[in-house]
Structure formats: C-alpha cells, structure tokens
Amino acid sequence: MDDVQGNTVFTEVRDSRYSGDATLEELQIAVENAMTGISWLDTDGVFRQVRDGYAAMLGYTPAELIGSSWAVTVPESDQPTAVEAVHKMLDESRATVETRAIRKDGSIFYKRLLLVKTVDAGGRHNGHYCFMSDISARKEAQRRLVDAERLKTIGTMAGGIAHDLNNLLTPIVGGAELIAATRCQHEAPARSIHEAAARAQELIGRLLKFSSAEREQKKPVNLSNAVSVALQFVMGSLPANVAVEADYSAEADTVLGLEVSLELIVMNLVANAGHAMRDDGGTLHVSLRNTSPNEVELVVTDTGSGIAAERIDRIFDAFYTTKPPAEGTGLGLLMVREAVEDMGGRISVTSTEGEGSEFRVVLPVSQASTESDEKDNAHETPSLRIMVIDDEKPVLDVGCGMLEHLGHQTDGFSDPADALAASSGDYDLVITDYRIGGVSGLDVIEKLEGYSGPIILISGHIDSSQTLPDKVTACLPKPFRILDLQEVIHSVLQHSSSA
C-alpha cells in the first residue's frame, strides 16, 4: 500500500477470506484510519460488507445497506460516471472517481471513491472494495473560486459594454429631449422614449455597481410606486395563462434605496414566478404590507412548479440556475439578494415542489421625504464658444444640438486630428469624449495648444480607479440630459472663476 498525498493507492488485493493471506487485515486497519468510509461489494455491485463510517455518511446503518445495490447511493444522472469507473477498475485493478452521492433522506453530497478490485485464492474476480470520502467542502470551495473568477470577468466586460450602450443611448436621450423641448405634437412620444432610455441607463449603472462592488447614493423611494411600475413593465412578458393579483396595503412604504434596485428585485421575482407557471398556468400574487411600524414587506407568491428541497439553499448563489442554459444565467437572484442587502433588508424563500414558491423581502422603513430635490430651472450660463470632440457622429450631433439649444456656439469634431489643428485658443470650453476611436481623449487634451480653459470629459464609462489629469475640470457620464449639461457647464465656470 502506498499513501500519496492522502490518497490510498492499491494495485490488486487478494482477498484473505479465500486465500488465507493475513496481510489484508493489516491493510484494512491502515486504510480505515486514512479513509472516511469502507465497504465491500460483490461482482453484481451488491453491498456485502459495510463499515459504520461508510453507512453513516449515507445516512444508513450497515444492516440497511447490506444486500442492496450501489445504485441506491448514486443519483441516476451520475450513475454512468460510476459505471465507467467500475469498468476501469476491472481493467486496471483500481480506479478513482468523483461523483455525487444520495443519502437515505434524499439529500445530495459530493464524494470521492477509490475502487480496488479483489480476487479469490484462485485469482478469480470476486468483488471490490469501495473507499469513500466526503469532498463536499472542497467542491464548494472550488465552485466559489470559479464563480469569483467568472464575476471578475463579468466586471471587466461590464465597463466596455456600458461604454458602448451608453454611447447608443446618448443620441436617444438627447434627441428625445430636443424634440420634447420644441413643444410640438411629438412631445409625448419623445418623453416616453426619454423615460425608457433613462431606465436603461439606470440598469446599466446597476450592473456596473454590482460588478465593481461600489455603493450608490440612496434616496427615499416610495415602494408602492416602484413595485407598481416594475410590475407593469414585466407584465407583458408573463405567460397568458398566469393571473396576476396585487395588494398594496402598506401605509408606511418609504424606503431608502434606488428605484432601479427595487424594480430589479420585483422584475426578477415576478419573471421567475411566471417561468415556474408557464406550463400549467396559475396565480401570481404581489403584496406589500407593514410587518411593524419600522418594516415593510414585499411578498411574491406563485402556484408554479416549486423548488426542490436540495436546491433551495443554492438559489441565491452565483451562476446557479434551475433553468436550461439558454433561459437562465444564474445571476438574477444573486443580484436581487445583493440589492436587498444593500438597502439593509433581508430576503427569504419557502417552497414546496409541485405547489409553488413564496419570496419575502423585508426592508426598513425610512422617515425621509420622497420629494425630489431636482430644481425645475438650472443655473443660467452665458453664451460660450465650445469645441466638442466625439468620434460617434450621432453623439456629436446631438451634443452640439443640446448645447445650441442652451444658447452656445459649437464646433464639432469627429476626428481628433482636425480638433488639434483648430485654433483652440478661440474656445471658452472644450468637451471631449474619453475614448475617440483608437485615441485617448486624455492624449488629445494634452496636445491642445494654446488652450488653458476648462475641460469636460464625457464617457459611457470611466474607470473610477483611474486618476484624471489636472486639466480635466469635470466629468459627465453618457447618456446625459440637457439639464445635466447645463449644470456641469455652470459648475466648471464657477470652478474656473474661483481658481
């Protein structure tokens, strides 16, 4: 017997019960101290000897396992892997395999098996020893490591995706605002376009905050309004055979958070409930009530397929999903939990397979007012001559249009070389994109000759860890509104006058 990194290694065992070889007993004593569980199975895969430790790991007594097939201890989906290991053991006298095991109570854990072929005194195969150890802790550690790496990758990708999407949203937001500002017959649809784009911008921001573990600035939000809006938004995607009931009976329903976070919670829980009822239909119930003067509870209940007992403890884990690969990412409920905990709340679930599920979200009530602090009229600014640099032509055109709407004169450049060739000393303000094609906007700023005025950097996504040069007076994230543009211009002018 060789012991390599804690794994007992055999070549072939000649069974002493038939050969009279006394060394097998010594071998068993040594192995029993090194392994968690030991059993011996005959050529039909039936347990004939079972040690206490082996049976205890599976939730049985030795007497309950003896006489039964190995198949009762392995989930059906994992049995082909186990059979393959047995064939290898028959060919090579030993084999190791990692697979899942099923306990007497139906719960699942991961095990590592060492299978060692035994022969009788005549050299004929008469069964095999099975040495089993519980590797669930190691598997869980490995899974968490893989999840962490995948989340890190998503975080890296999120910045690039956000930049591209925000570039696309900028002309939509700006164009809709310009149309609405003309007070024409298209004002109402333009405002609808603007609201939808603004909601998309908030969701992108939530993805960035989630991936970077940054915390947003919370504000008082009316939970009933947020839930109602989110429910209306997701209703169209629910199966036609699902009936929706809503009951908003909470009197104190102001919470400290973000509308987009609350909508994310509702949309995910409602969408999952709809998915659980898509085959047979059912009833989706959404309610709000005060469980105490200091807490408000959101409950989403469905009468769908429910969640299996062995899965319910993992549904909030990253990348864990009960849906097919094309239908679920395993991130929805994780983001829900993150959003709930970020607002100081808690989430729980109860479910019975075949009968439905109930998710409860409890949030602390805030005493702050939900009135908006946004002013109807932004600070007025004098007419300026402004250089605008952006390689995205739609963004450039809308940006110049918004500035001209505010009373400024603009020169737009989509090519950085043309901007550098211009007489930059004639401008009162420079607004440039963070990324201009293959050129950094920061490099363009450094090369502007004869210009020492304020500079506004705009971008779909700016890495918060990056240090910006002193020449940059302010940053403005895309997409931006006319009011945002007016306010940042006022801010940089105030900064320049006090410098």
N, C-alpha and C positions, 0 to 999 in steps of 0.2 A: 504494500500500500504506500502510495506517495501522496503527500499533502502539499499541494501547490496553491499558494495564496488563499488558503482556507477551503479549497475545493478538494474533496477526497477523490483520488484517481485510482481506478482499477483497470486491470486488463481482462482477466477472466477469473471467476470464482468457482471453485469446485465445492459443491455442497457437502458439508461434513455429515449431514444426516444420511447420506448414501455412501460416502467414501470413507468415513471414519477419520477424516482429517481434522485434528484438534485445533489447527490454527485459525479456522473460521470463527470460532467463538471469541478468540482474542481480537480478530478483525472487527467483529460486531461491537465489542466493548469500546474499541477505539473510535469507531465511526459514530456510535451513539453519543459520545462526548463532543463530537465535531459537528454533527448534523442535528437538525431540529426533529425530524420525523423519519421513521424507517418502517417499511412494510415489505412483504414478500408475496408475489403474485405467481400463479401457475401459468402454464402455456396458453390458457384461454383468457388470461387477463383478469382472473378472479382472485380477490384477496384471500390468502391462506394464513398469513401471519401479519399482525398489525401491532406496532408499539403504541404505548399510551400517547406519546408526544405527537405522533402522526395523526392518530384519531382525533386528538384534542384540537389540532389545527383546523380540522374539517368539521368540528362540532359534533362528532360522533363518539361513541365508546368503541373500543376494539371489537367487541362482540357484534355491534351493529354493522361494522364494515365487512367482517369475515363472511365470505360466501357471496358477496356482491361484486359486481363488475367495476373496473376502474372508471367506466363511463359515467357513473353516478357522481363522480367528483370533478368532472370537467364539463364546462358549458359546451353545448352541441357545436357552436361555431368554432370552438378551439380544438375539437376532437381530431380533425385531420392533421393538425400540427403534432399532436401527441402520437398518433398512429405512425406518422413519418419518423418520429424519434424511436419508436419501438422497432421499426424495420432497420434503422441504422444500428440499434443495439444488437439485433440478431446478426447483422453482417459483421460488425466490428467489436462485438462483445460489450461495448459500453456506449452510452450516448448521454448528452445533456440537452435540456430543452427548457425554455422559459415560456410559460403559458398561464392562463387564468385558471383558478380553481373555484368550485362552487361548494359552499358549506351546506350543512343539513338545513339551515334556516333560509337558504336561497341567496345569501349574501355572497359577494364575489371578492376574491383577493388574488394577488399575483404570486406565483410560486416558481421556484427553480427545481428541476428534477434531475437527479443523476440515476440513470438506469443501468444496472450491471447484470449481465447475463449469468445464469448459474447452470451447471451441468451435474449430472449424477456420476456415480463411480464409473459407469461405462462410457462417460464422455457425451452422453445424450442431453440435449437441452431440456430442462425441466421447469424453467421459470426465470424470474429475475427479481432482483432487489430494487426497490424504489426508495431513494433517499431524497427527502423533500425539505426545502427551506422556504420560509415566507420572505419574499423580496418586495412586498408592497411599499415599504418605506423608500427603498432605492428607486423603484419605478416612479413613485410620486415626486421624488427629488429630480429625477431625470425629466419628467413631464414639465415640472415648473421651470427648469432650466431652458427647455425647448420653448416653452411659452414666453419666457422672458426675452429670448433671442428674437422670437417672431414679433413680439411687441416692439422691440427696439427697431427692427426692420420697418415695421409699420410707421413708427415715429419718424424715421428717416425719410420714408416715402411721402409722408403726410405733408411735409414742407413743400416739396416740389409739386404735389397735386394741388395744394392750396394756392400756390402761386399761379398755376395755370387756370384754375377755376375762378379765382378772384379777378384775373385778367379778363376772362369771359364775362363775368358779372358786371364789371365796371361800366362798359358801354350800355348794358341793360339798365342798370340803376340810374346812371346819369342821363341816358336818353329818355327814360320814363319820367324823370323829374323835370327835364326840359319841356317835354310835351305837356305835363301837368301844369307847369308854370305859365303856359300860354293861355290857360283858362278856355280851351277850345272844347269841341264836342267829344274829343278823345281823352279828356281829363280823367274820367272814372276808370276806363280800362288801363290807362297809363299808371294810375295809382295802384291798381291790382297787380300789374307787372312789377312795380317797385316793391310792394309788400312781399311778393313771392321771392324776389331776388334777395331782399333783406333777410328773409327767413333762411334761405340757402346760405347766405353769408354767416349767419349765426351758427348754423350746423357745422360749417367748415371750421369756424372758430372753436367750436366744442371739440371737434376731432383733434385739433392742434393742442388744445389744453389737455385733453385726455392723454395724448401720446407723449406730451412733454412733462406731465405731472405738475403743470403750473396751475395756479388758482386764480379764477376770475373775480372781478369785483361784484359782489352780490348786491341785490337791491330788493326792496319789498315787492312781492308779486301776489296778485290775487289768484289763489289756487283754483277757485271755481272757474274763473275766466280762462285760465291757462288750460285746464282739463277740457273745458268745452271746446276751445279752439282746436286742440290736438285731436279730440275725438271726431270732430267734423272733418278734419284733414285726412284721417285714416279710414273713415267710414267707407269711402269709395273702393277701398282695396279688400274689404271684408267679403267673404262668400255670401251669395244671395240667400242661402238657407240659414243664415245666422240672424237672430233677432237681438236688437240692442236695447237695453234698459239703462236709464241714467237717473240717479237720485242724488242731488246736491243739497243735503240738509245741514251742512256745516255753517254755523253762524260766525265763528272766528276762523277765517280761512286765508289770512295773510301770512305768507312765509318769506323768509329771507333766502333768496336764491336767484335763479335766472329763468326767464320764460323758456328759453331754448332747452334748458336742462329738464324742466318739468314736462315739456312737450316730448322730449326724448323718452322720458320714463313712460308716459301714457302711450305713446305710439308703439313702443316696443312691447309693452304688456298686452295691449289690445291686439296688435298684429299676431303675437304668439297665441293668444286665445282664439283668434279667428282661424289660425292654422290648425289648431287642435280640433276644431269643429268642422273643418272643410268637407269631410266625407259624409257625416251623418247630420250635420246642422246642429243647432242648439241655441242656447240663450247666453248672451254676454251681458253681464251686469257691472256697471261702473258706479261707485258711490263715494260720497265724501261726507264725513261726519266728524264731530269733535268727540274724541275719547276722553278728553279732560279739557279744562279751560286753557291749558298750555300746549295741547297737541291736536293735530288734525290728521285724520286717517283716510287715505285713498285705498279703496278695495276694488280689485278687478277679478271677477269670478266668471268662469266658463263651465259648460257642461260637456266638455270635449273628452278626448282620449285619456287625459290624465298623464301623470309621470310615474314611471316605475320606481319602487322604493330604493333600489340600488343606484338610481341615477339622480335622485332628488338632491343629494348632498353635493353634487358637482355642477349643477346647472348654472351657477354663477362663476364658474372657472373659465379662464380664457380659453377660447377655441373649442370648448366643449359644447356640442350641439346634438340634439336627438333628430335633427332634420337631415335629409340627404345632402351631400356635398354641394349640389347646385342650388340649394334653397336656404342654407344657413351658414354663417361664418363662425358662430360661437362667440361673438363679441357683443351682441345686443344686450344680454342680461348682465354681462360684466360691466358695460357702460352704465346700465341702469343702477347697479349697486354702487358704482363709483359716484354717480350723480346724487344718489340718495344720501350716501355718507358724507359727501362734500357739503350738503346742506344740514348736516347734523342729525340726520334721520336714520331710520333702520328699515329693513325690508325682510319679510318672511314669506314662506310659501307652505301651503298644505295641499296635498293632492292624493287622490285615490285613483289608481289605474282603472280606466274604463268609466269613470264617473265625473272627472273634471278636476280643475285646479282653482286655487284662490291665492292671489298675491295681495299682501298687505304692506302698504308703505305708510309709515308714521313719521310726520315731520313736526318740528317745533313751531308753534305759532309766534309770529312777530307782532310787536305792538306798533311798529313803524308805519307811517302813512305810505300808501301806494301811489300818491300823486306824483306826476312826472316833474322832474326838476328841469326839463328841457325848456328853454325860452323860445317863444314864438319868433322873436326877432333877434338875429345875431348881431354882433357888433359891425357897425358900418366901417368900411375901409376906403381910403382914397383910391382913385383910378391909378393903376400901375401898368407898366410895360413888363410883360412876363415872358421869359423863354421857357418853353415846355418841350421836354425830350422824352420820347417813348417810342419804341420800335413797333408797338402794336397800333396800327393805324386807327382802328375803331376807338381804342382808348384815347389816343392822341386827339382825335376829332371831338369826341365828347368832352374831354377835359378842357380843350380850348373853348368849346361852346359854353360850358358851365362858367368858365372864367369871364367870357364876354358877356354872359347873362348878368354877372355881378358888376359889370361896368369896366372891366380891364381890357387892355390891348394885349394880344398874344401873337407870338411867332412859334409855330410848332415844327419840331424836327424829329423825323423818324430815324435819321442816320446820324450817329454821334459825330462823324467827321464834319458834316455840314454845320452842326451846332458849334463845334470848336472853331470852325472857320468864320463864324459870325462875329460881329463886334460885340462881345459880351459886356463890355463896359457901358453899353447903352441901355441895359436892362436893370429894373428895380428888384426883380426877383427871378430866381431860377427854380423850376420844378422839374425834377428828373426821375426816371424810373430807376429802381435798384439794379435791375438786370436789363440791359439793352442789347438784345441779340446775344452775340458772343462776347460782349464788352461789359465790364462792370460799370455801373453808374458812378461808383466812387472814383474810378480811374478818370472818368470824364470830368468830374468835379475838380480833381487835382490838376487837370490840364487846362481848365478855363483861365485864360489870360486876361488880365485887366479887369476881372470881376472880383469884388470883395463884399458883395451884399449877401442877404440871407438866401439860404438854400433849403428847399423842402424835398425830402426823399420820399417817393411813393413806391409801394411794392405790394404784390399779392401776398408775400410772406417774407418777413425779415427775421433772421435768427436772433433771438433775444440775447444770446451769449456773445454776439459779435460787437466789438467796440467800433463806433462810428467816428469818423474824423471830426475835428472841431468845426470844420467849415459847414457841417450839416446843422442847420438851426432846428429843424423839426422833421418828424416822420409822419406820413399819412398812409394808413393801410388801405388797400383796394378791397372791395369797391367802396367809393366814398360818395356822400351826398353833397348837394350844393351847400347846405348848412355847414357840413364838416369842412369843406374847402374854405368857406368864408371865415370860419372860426380859426383855422390853422394859419391863415394869412394874417388875421388880426394878431394872433399870438406871436408870429415871427416879427411883425412890425414893432410890437411892444418890446420884444427882446432886443431888437436892433437899436431902438431909440434909447434903451437903458444901458446898453453896452458901452 
